[in-house]
Amino acid sequence: MSDNALPPVRLRADVLAVPAYRQGAAPSAAGFKLSSNENPFAPLPGVADAIASRGDVNRYAAAAMPELRAAIGAEFGVSGEYVHLAAGSVAILYQLVHAAAGHGDSYMYAWPSFEAYPSLGLASGATPAGIALTATAEHDLDAMADAITERTRVILLCTPNNPTGPALRRADFDRFMARVPSDTLVVLDEAYREFVTDPAAVRGEDVLSAHPNLVVLRTFSKAYGLAGLRIGYGVGDPAIFRAAASVAIPLSVTGIAESAALASLTPEAREVHTERVATIVDRRDRLVAGLRELGIAVPDAQGNFVWIPEAADLGTPAAAAGVPDALALAAAFAAVGTLVRPFAGKGVRISVGEEDSLALIIDTVREFLAQLGGAA
């Protein structure tokens, strides 16, 4: 086996030029893993029993999964045929871009946003087009609408935006959709929808029926705590999902994931789910308040994470609104056994985790700023 940096066979140069998606690492010392936006709670009631009851792992799961699709569809007021399942909502993102955008086509998204977006079109040869966020770390929907061309096949809208936090407002979304060609696929990526508390935010279930070219994506990975089982879903026109299925990896959703998802939707599980989401939202809001007291211009946080911007990205003096070096702040967290997600030149994303992690986050940022001579 060769350990050279270059592959031993001929591979596509455009693929080699794009870094692979990087998963958040686990702490190497006692501390907290706040780098992957995972749910800090154990599975919901009934989930562990549902997993344990699946003794048929020698068989493929039934691909249709009608019970689960019907349960999800009911939340949107549609039948199960409007629901598409995959191994995480990110798998559906890949499918949709591959199905809609080929060589010479482009797909659009705000940036920075979900780190997988730039690589979604590699396999199909589509060109990614990232549009810079506003100064308040939000989607610049006017700029995105202005950038649409006849080659734009897919538009990805991440709300709340990962990693910065703000959610799209319904009024802004409606104005944007009025400018999008009716034959251009728009994907409302709502992986963190359950944590949204802004009453003005767009909600997929409220706008889906008005736009045949819209697909809403959600996941069981975040608010439901099933990240390790990989199951997400999309809701939209069945014809769009038939095309997505043509480029999907067959049988990628396991029966165990199906059973866990169904168990997460029972009345008992929903009650606990609501309580846990409220707890995470409360921790998030307290964390935002604490960081702002340190002088950090934390954007509106509507997910289960907060964003600390890098001052250089804001064009402001160090510590006046952000931190001078995202990588240095991440290193300060690693030194106390806690991992966060740095974006070089942009900022640091910190997941909302265990209650005990809140004080550690505030203390670490305060000490980091104090060592730099910043406000504390």
C-alpha positions as CSV (number, residue, x, y, z in Angstrom):
1,M,0.0,0.0,0.0
2,S,1.3,3.5,-0.9
3,D,1.3,6.2,1.7
4,N,2.1,9.0,-0.8
5,A,0.0,12.1,-0.8
6,L,-0.9,11.5,-4.5
7,P,-3.3,8.7,-5.4
8,P,-1.8,5.7,-7.2
9,V,-4.4,5.9,-10.0
10,R,-5.8,8.7,-12.2
11,L,-8.6,10.6,-10.5
12,R,-10.5,13.7,-11.4
13,A,-8.5,16.9,-10.7
14,D,-11.6,18.8,-9.7
15,V,-12.5,16.2,-7.1
16,L,-8.9,16.2,-5.7
17,A,-9.1,20.0,-5.4
18,V,-12.0,20.0,-3.0
19,P,-11.5,19.0,0.6
20,A,-13.7,16.2,1.9
21,Y,-16.3,17.0,4.5
22,R,-14.6,17.1,7.9
23,Q,-16.5,15.6,10.9
24,G,-16.1,17.2,14.3
25,A,-13.6,15.3,16.4
26,A,-14.1,14.0,19.9
27,P,-12.2,15.5,22.9
28,S,-8.9,13.8,23.8
29,A,-9.3,14.8,27.5
30,A,-12.1,15.3,29.9
31,G,-14.3,18.0,28.5
32,F,-17.2,18.6,26.1
33,K,-17.7,17.8,22.4
34,L,-19.3,21.0,21.0
35,S,-18.1,20.7,17.5
36,S,-20.9,18.7,15.7
37,N,-24.2,20.2,16.8
38,E,-25.2,16.9,18.4
39,N,-28.0,16.5,20.9
40,P,-26.6,16.1,24.4
41,F,-29.5,14.0,25.6
42,A,-30.0,10.2,25.5
43,P,-32.5,8.8,23.0
44,L,-36.2,9.6,23.6
45,P,-38.4,7.2,25.5
46,G,-39.1,4.0,23.6
47,V,-36.2,4.5,21.1
48,A,-33.8,2.1,22.8
49,D,-36.4,-0.6,23.1
50,A,-37.4,-0.1,19.4
51,I,-33.7,-0.5,18.4
52,A,-33.3,-3.6,20.6
53,S,-36.4,-5.2,19.1
54,R,-34.9,-5.2,15.6
55,G,-33.5,-8.7,15.4
56,D,-33.8,-8.9,11.6
57,V,-30.6,-7.2,10.7
58,N,-29.8,-10.0,8.3
59,R,-32.6,-8.6,6.1
60,Y,-32.8,-5.4,4.1
61,A,-35.3,-2.9,5.4
62,A,-38.5,-2.4,3.4
63,A,-37.5,0.5,1.2
64,A,-41.0,2.1,1.1
65,M,-41.4,2.6,4.9
66,P,-45.0,3.7,4.4
67,E,-45.8,4.1,8.1
68,L,-42.9,6.5,8.8
69,R,-43.6,8.4,5.6
70,A,-47.3,8.8,6.5
71,A,-46.4,10.0,10.0
72,I,-44.1,12.6,8.6
73,G,-46.5,13.6,5.8
74,A,-49.2,14.2,8.4
75,E,-47.1,17.0,9.9
76,F,-47.2,18.8,6.6
77,G,-50.7,17.9,5.6
78,V,-49.7,15.7,2.7
79,S,-49.7,12.0,2.0
80,G,-46.7,9.8,2.4
81,E,-45.9,9.9,-1.3
82,Y,-44.7,13.4,-0.8
83,V,-42.1,12.2,1.7
84,H,-38.6,11.0,0.7
85,L,-36.3,9.2,3.2
86,A,-32.5,8.9,3.1
87,A,-29.5,8.3,5.4
88,G,-29.6,11.9,6.7
89,S,-30.9,15.0,5.0
90,V,-27.4,15.6,3.6
91,A,-27.9,12.5,1.4
92,I,-31.0,14.1,-0.1
93,L,-29.0,17.2,-0.8
94,Y,-26.6,15.2,-2.8
95,Q,-29.4,13.4,-4.6
96,L,-31.3,16.6,-5.5
97,V,-28.2,18.4,-6.8
98,H,-27.2,15.4,-8.9
99,A,-30.7,15.0,-10.3
100,A,-31.1,18.7,-11.3
101,A,-27.6,20.1,-12.1
102,G,-25.1,18.6,-14.5
103,H,-22.0,19.7,-16.4
104,G,-22.4,23.4,-17.3
105,D,-25.1,24.0,-14.7
106,S,-24.7,25.7,-11.4
107,Y,-26.3,25.5,-7.9
108,M,-26.4,28.4,-5.4
109,Y,-26.1,28.8,-1.7
110,A,-25.2,31.4,0.9
111,W,-21.7,31.3,2.3
112,P,-20.5,30.5,4.9
113,S,-23.2,27.8,5.3
114,F,-23.3,24.0,5.7
115,E,-19.8,22.8,4.8
116,A,-21.0,20.1,2.5
117,Y,-22.6,22.5,0.1
118,P,-19.5,23.2,-2.1
119,S,-19.0,19.5,-2.8
120,L,-22.6,18.6,-3.6
121,G,-22.1,19.0,-7.4
122,L,-18.8,17.3,-7.8
123,A,-20.1,14.0,-9.1
124,S,-22.5,15.6,-11.6
125,G,-20.1,18.2,-12.7
126,A,-22.2,21.2,-11.5
127,T,-20.5,24.4,-10.5
128,P,-21.1,25.7,-7.0
129,A,-21.9,29.4,-6.5
130,G,-21.6,30.7,-2.9
131,I,-23.1,34.1,-2.2
132,A,-21.6,36.0,0.7
133,L,-23.7,36.5,3.8
134,T,-24.7,40.0,5.0
135,A,-22.9,41.8,7.7
136,T,-25.4,40.4,10.2
137,A,-24.5,36.8,9.1
138,E,-27.8,36.3,7.3
139,H,-28.6,35.2,3.7
140,D,-28.4,38.1,1.3
141,L,-31.5,37.1,-0.6
142,D,-31.4,40.1,-2.9
143,A,-27.9,39.3,-4.0
144,M,-28.8,35.6,-4.5
145,A,-31.8,36.6,-6.6
146,D,-29.6,38.9,-8.7
147,A,-27.1,36.1,-9.2
148,I,-29.7,33.6,-10.7
149,T,-29.0,32.8,-14.4
150,E,-30.4,30.4,-16.9
151,R,-27.8,27.9,-15.7
152,T,-28.9,28.0,-12.1
153,R,-30.7,24.7,-11.4
154,V,-30.8,24.5,-7.6
155,I,-30.9,27.0,-4.8
156,L,-30.1,25.9,-1.3
157,L,-31.4,28.0,1.6
158,C,-30.2,26.9,5.1
159,T,-32.5,28.1,7.8
160,P,-31.4,28.5,10.5
161,N,-28.1,29.0,8.8
162,N,-25.3,26.6,9.9
163,P,-22.9,27.9,11.2
164,T,-24.0,31.5,11.8
165,G,-27.4,31.0,13.4
166,P,-30.0,33.4,11.9
167,A,-33.2,32.0,10.3
168,L,-34.8,33.3,7.2
169,R,-37.9,35.5,7.7
170,R,-41.1,34.5,6.0
171,A,-41.6,37.9,4.4
172,D,-38.1,37.8,2.9
173,F,-38.5,34.2,1.7
174,D,-41.8,35.1,0.0
175,R,-40.2,38.1,-1.8
176,F,-37.3,35.9,-2.9
177,M,-39.5,33.1,-4.2
178,A,-41.3,35.6,-6.3
179,R,-38.0,36.3,-8.2
180,V,-37.0,32.6,-8.6
181,P,-38.0,31.0,-11.9
182,S,-40.7,28.4,-11.4
183,D,-38.7,25.6,-12.9
184,T,-35.7,26.2,-10.6
185,L,-35.5,23.8,-7.6
186,V,-35.3,25.5,-4.2
187,V,-34.4,23.5,-1.2
188,L,-35.3,24.8,2.2
189,D,-32.8,23.1,4.5
190,E,-34.4,23.1,7.9
191,A,-32.1,20.7,9.8
192,Y,-32.5,22.8,12.9
193,R,-36.1,23.8,12.5
194,E,-37.2,22.5,15.9
195,F,-35.0,25.0,17.7
196,V,-36.4,28.1,16.0
197,T,-38.3,30.5,18.3
198,D,-38.4,33.6,16.0
199,P,-42.1,34.1,15.2
200,A,-41.2,35.8,11.9
201,A,-39.2,32.9,10.6
202,V,-40.2,30.9,7.6
203,R,-41.5,27.4,8.3
204,G,-41.5,24.8,5.6
205,E,-44.9,23.4,6.4
206,D,-46.5,26.9,5.9
207,V,-45.0,27.5,2.4
208,L,-44.7,24.2,0.8
209,S,-48.1,24.1,-0.9
210,A,-47.6,27.4,-2.5
211,H,-44.4,26.4,-4.4
212,P,-44.3,23.2,-6.5
213,N,-40.5,23.8,-7.1
214,L,-39.8,23.8,-3.3
215,V,-38.5,20.9,-1.3
216,V,-38.3,21.1,2.5
217,L,-35.5,19.0,4.3
218,R,-35.4,18.0,7.9
219,T,-33.6,15.4,9.9
220,F,-33.8,13.1,13.0
221,S,-30.1,13.8,13.7
222,K,-30.4,17.0,15.7
223,A,-33.5,17.7,17.8
224,Y,-34.4,14.0,18.0
225,G,-30.9,12.8,18.8
226,L,-30.5,10.1,16.2
227,A,-27.3,11.4,14.6
228,G,-25.6,8.0,14.8
229,L,-28.5,6.2,13.0
230,R,-28.5,8.5,9.9
231,I,-32.1,9.2,8.9
232,G,-33.5,12.4,7.4
233,Y,-36.3,13.3,5.1
234,G,-37.6,15.6,2.4
235,V,-41.1,16.8,1.7
236,G,-42.1,17.9,-1.8
237,D,-43.4,17.0,-5.2
238,P,-43.2,13.2,-5.7
239,A,-41.9,13.6,-9.2
240,I,-38.8,15.4,-7.8
241,F,-38.2,12.6,-5.4
242,R,-38.5,10.0,-8.1
243,A,-35.6,11.7,-9.9
244,A,-33.7,11.9,-6.6
245,A,-34.2,8.2,-6.0
246,S,-32.6,7.4,-9.4
247,V,-29.3,8.8,-8.2
248,A,-29.6,7.6,-4.6
249,I,-27.7,4.7,-3.0
250,P,-30.2,1.9,-2.8
251,L,-31.3,0.6,0.6
252,S,-29.4,3.2,2.6
253,V,-31.9,3.7,5.3
254,T,-31.7,0.8,7.8
255,G,-34.6,-0.8,9.6
256,I,-33.1,0.2,12.9
257,A,-33.2,3.8,11.9
258,E,-36.8,3.5,10.7
259,S,-37.8,1.9,14.1
260,A,-36.0,4.6,16.0
261,A,-37.6,7.4,14.0
262,L,-41.1,5.9,14.5
263,A,-40.5,5.6,18.2
264,S,-39.4,9.2,18.3
265,L,-42.8,10.3,17.0
266,T,-45.0,8.6,19.6
267,P,-47.0,10.9,21.9
268,E,-44.8,10.0,24.9
269,A,-41.7,10.7,23.0
270,R,-43.0,14.0,21.6
271,E,-43.7,15.3,25.1
272,V,-40.2,14.6,26.2
273,H,-38.8,15.9,22.9
274,T,-40.6,19.2,23.4
275,E,-39.2,19.6,26.9
276,R,-35.7,18.8,25.8
277,V,-35.8,21.3,22.9
278,A,-37.0,24.0,25.3
279,T,-34.1,23.1,27.6
280,I,-31.6,23.5,24.7
281,V,-33.2,26.7,23.6
282,D,-32.9,28.1,27.1
283,R,-29.2,27.1,27.3
284,R,-28.6,28.7,23.9
285,D,-30.2,32.0,24.8
286,R,-28.3,32.2,28.1
287,L,-25.1,31.4,26.2
288,V,-25.8,34.1,23.7
289,A,-26.4,36.6,26.5
290,G,-23.2,35.7,28.3
291,L,-21.1,36.0,25.2
292,R,-22.6,39.4,24.3
293,E,-21.8,40.6,27.8
294,L,-18.2,40.0,26.8
295,G,-18.5,42.2,23.8
296,I,-19.0,39.5,21.2
297,A,-21.4,40.4,18.4
298,V,-23.2,37.0,18.4
299,P,-25.7,36.9,15.5
300,D,-29.3,35.9,16.2
301,A,-29.1,32.2,17.2
302,Q,-32.0,30.1,16.1
303,G,-30.3,26.7,16.0
304,N,-28.7,24.6,18.7
305,F,-25.4,26.4,18.3
306,V,-23.9,29.9,18.6
307,W,-21.5,31.8,16.3
308,I,-18.5,33.8,17.5
309,P,-17.4,35.9,14.4
310,E,-13.8,36.6,13.7
311,A,-13.1,40.4,13.9
312,A,-11.3,40.4,10.6
313,D,-14.4,39.1,8.9
314,L,-16.5,41.8,10.4
315,G,-13.9,44.5,9.6
316,T,-13.8,45.6,13.2
317,P,-11.0,45.9,15.8
318,A,-10.2,42.7,17.7
319,A,-12.6,42.0,20.5
320,A,-14.8,45.0,19.6
321,A,-17.3,42.6,18.1
322,G,-15.5,39.3,17.4
323,V,-12.3,37.5,18.1
324,P,-9.0,38.1,16.3
325,D,-8.3,34.5,15.3
326,A,-10.9,31.7,15.1
327,L,-8.2,29.0,15.1
328,A,-6.5,30.4,18.2
329,L,-9.8,30.5,20.0
330,A,-10.5,26.9,19.0
331,A,-7.0,26.0,20.3
332,A,-7.9,27.6,23.7
333,F,-10.9,25.4,24.0
334,A,-9.0,22.3,23.0
335,A,-6.5,23.2,25.8
336,V,-9.3,22.7,28.3
337,G,-10.5,19.5,26.7
338,T,-13.4,21.0,24.8
339,L,-13.8,20.9,21.0
340,V,-15.6,23.6,19.0
341,R,-15.8,24.1,15.2
342,P,-13.5,26.9,13.8
343,F,-13.9,28.4,10.3
344,A,-10.6,30.0,9.5
345,G,-11.0,33.7,8.7
346,K,-14.7,33.6,9.6
347,G,-15.5,32.5,13.1
348,V,-16.1,29.7,15.6
349,R,-19.3,27.7,15.9
350,I,-20.1,26.3,19.4
351,S,-22.8,23.7,19.8
352,V,-25.2,24.0,22.8
353,G,-24.5,20.9,24.9
354,E,-24.6,20.0,28.6
355,E,-25.5,22.5,31.2
356,D,-22.1,22.4,32.7
357,S,-20.5,23.4,29.4
358,L,-22.0,26.9,29.5
359,A,-19.8,28.3,32.3
360,L,-16.8,26.7,30.7
361,I,-17.5,28.4,27.4
362,I,-17.9,31.8,28.9
363,D,-14.8,31.5,31.1
364,T,-12.7,30.2,28.2
365,V,-13.8,33.1,25.9
366,R,-13.3,35.7,28.7
367,E,-9.8,34.4,29.5
368,F,-8.9,34.3,25.8
369,L,-9.9,37.9,25.3
370,A,-8.2,39.0,28.5
371,Q,-4.9,37.4,27.4
372,L,-5.2,39.4,24.2
373,G,-5.8,42.6,26.1
374,G,-9.4,42.7,24.9
375,A,-12.5,43.5,26.8
376,A,-13.3,41.1,29.6
